[in-house]
Amino acid sequence: MSMLKEFKNFATRGNVVDMAVGIVIGAAFGKIVSSFVSDVLMPPIGMFLGGVDFSNLMITLKDASGEVPAVAVKYGIFINTIIDFIIIAFAIFLVVLGMNRLQKKKQEVPPVPSNQEKLLAEIRDLLKTRS
């Protein structure tokens, strides 16, 4: 029973839940970027290059015969995947850059003195003026 309790403690910690949410959002973001690349970005690039459809670019190693499908190296889909990766990596870079800047600003803000420290500073200043 202690192993189940340990797993529950592990699974309900904030970091694990945050990571799970990040993975789900990342998967959805990946689908959006894939659609952006294949449906929005690549058609104009293909048109610019003379009507090339990148998803159909391939090198056929062996033609199909009967029910045996063709063996092909689909490098056009690979190009789309590389562009997906570059866009996702850049987006993550921007998020990390923003978070680092926020952390830096958070560190630059001086801590607000407590009420006790304020009162002690006032007493110190009053004692200085009396002498």
Summary of the structure (lengths in Angstrom):
residues: 131
radius of gyration: 29.3
end to end distance: 69.9
largest distance: 106.4
contacts: 261
relative contact order: 0.07
helix: 76%
strand: 7%
